[in-house]
Amino acid sequence: MGLRTGGQEPVAEVETCGPKNGLLYEIARARPVRPMTLAKEYALDEATAVRQTCGT
C-alpha cells in the first residue's frame, strides 16, 4: 500500500507458530513511504553489488 507506521504503536499482535509475531497498525494513522534519495539508492546498489560478488 506504500505506507509506513509513522511512529504509531501497534494496535494488535498476531501470534504465529514461529519465533516472530506480526504487528498490526491502524491504516488511517499511517503515513506515505518516504521517497528514496539518490544517496540511499547509490548505497543500496553498492551493498547489493558486494553481496553478489564472490569472495573467492
Secondary structure, 3 states (H helix, E strand, C coil): CCEECCCCCCCEEECCCCCCCEEECCHHHCEECCCCCHHHHHHHHHHHHHHHCCCC
